[in-house]
């Protein structure tokens, strides 16, 4: 109830206080724009137009602050193009005219006037009717005794008399009091929707574009880092083992005619080295999407990861659907890297892995009872996972205080 009343008061403040603000802004902006445009030929209009645009920006900033309360969104302020470094006085003077958002601010200040009038009238009416109806038992004692006074209930055929009028007006007051939250909300959204389209729509679109560009850059960086790591691991591991294996086989070939027993021992050693190399190649191949993931989906792939982990894993997969390859790969790699970190660094005795779909979000939760200290900041192993998730509009959350336990949550859109 308290939150509903707060919402009604916020919407009412927005429409009532915003009305005189819209009137003042409309007068200033329409006058300044007309005067500046009319005198632009003789250069006097340039300062007038610039001043009008800056005033419009001030009114727009105030409106954005109110929109944050009404729409329950964080405040978004667009980036206005600054004047170039070393620009002259004239260039700095006309700089606000080069920003498209400045003209949108001016357009909003002019066109918001009818929206402000409509929202103001709706709010006043839906506040006045409940107040007038519910307080009729107080002032109705006076109005009902005025000679020749005809009340609305009598005109509508409900009869006359103080008590009849009181019942009618109180009923009307109760009905409109129940409608008040919806009316004030609707009145506020009429104006707020228009304001959001002109004042924050471009900024939100630019923010989305920046996020996508940042996500693509993060994906490229994560893939490049993964390739460099794979190349380094192959060079330091299997490649060196294969070179050593070739030397061992060459030695065995030379020993065959002179010392068959020594050659047998060398071949046996080479076979053992071959097995170790194959095991190492299998371990490295886990960094690449395995066939089990593409063929059978996340549930079997995560089960395979859990089975290979040296720490006991309690696996709970609550979805068997197939998702886009990028989504499945992201979840798989997060799980694989996290379980590797658990095995290497956490000193945990048990680990839990849960995969569940909540609406359009695929959520992977990995926890362990280890020593904690995991961090997603740059320079830590988990930062690459965060970059990989950002490439698919996902998010990584890490809770790992010193001493543990650790909980890592990966959320990936799957709708």
C-alpha positions, 0 to 999 in steps of 0.5 A: 500500500505504501509503495502504491501511494508513493507511486501515485504521489510521484506521478502526480508531482511529475504531471503537476509540477511539470505543467508550469515548467512545460509552459515556461519552457514552451514560451521561452523556446518558441520565442527564442527560436523564432527570434533567432531564426528571424535575425540569423541573417544579420548574425544577431540570431546566432547567439539567440539560437545558441542560448535557446538550445542551451536553455532547452538542454537545461529543461531537458536535463530536468525532464530526464531526472523526472523520467528516471523516477516515473519510468523506474530507469536509471537516468540516461544523459546523451553525449553532446558533441564538444567543441574541437580543441583550439576552436575559435569563438565563433566555432564554440558559439555555434557548437550546440547547433552541430549536435542533433540532440540539442535540436531534439531537446528544443523539439521536445520543449515545444511539442511537449506542451499539449502532452503536459496539458493533457496529463495535467488535466487528467491528474487534476480531474481524477484528484478533484473528483474523489476529494470532492465526493468523499468530503461532501458530507462536510460541505454538503450540509451548507450547499443542500440548504441553499434556496434554489440549489439543485444537486446533481443527484436530483438532476439524474433522478436519484431523488433529493435531500442531504442523505441521498446526495451524500450517498451519491457523492461518496460513492462517486468519490470511492469509485474515482479514488479506486481509479486514481492510481491508474489515471495518474499513472496513465497521465504520467506515462503519456508525457513520459513516453514522449519525453523518453522518445526524444530525450533518451531514445538516441542515448539508449540506442547509442549505449546499446551500440557501444555495448555491442561494439564492446562485446564484439571487441571482448569476444575477439580478445577472448578468442585471441587469448584462447588461441594464443594459450592453445598455441603456447600449450601445444608448443610447450607440451605435445610438440616437445613430446613429439620431438622427443618421440621422434628422437626415441624412435630414431634411436630404436631404429639404430639399436635394432641391429646392434642391441635388440633388447635395448631397442625393445626398451626404447620402443616401450618408452616411446609407446608410453610417451605416445600415450602421455601425448595423446592424453595431453592432446585430449586435455587441450581439446577440451578448450575446443567445443567437443563433439558431445556438445554439438551432437547431444547438447549441454546436459551430456557435455556438462556431465562429461566435464563433471566426470573428469573433474578431480573434485567430486561434482554434484551436477543438477541440469534442469533443462534438456533443450537445445540452444544456439551454438554460441549460447551452448559454447559459452556455457560449456567453456565457463563450466570447463574453465571454472571446474579447472580452476576449482581443481587447481586452486580452490582446495575444495572437497565438493563442487556443485553445478546447476543449469536451469532456464528461468524465462529467457535466461539460461543460468549456470551456477557453480559453487565450491567449499574451497578457500575463495579469493576468485576475482573477475578483474582484469589479470585474473583467470575469470576475466576471459570468461566474463569477456566470452559471456559479454560477446553473447550479451551474458553476465558473470557474477562472482562471489568468493570471499577469502576463506570461501565459499565461492559461487559463480553465476553465468547468465546467458540470454536464450530466448 
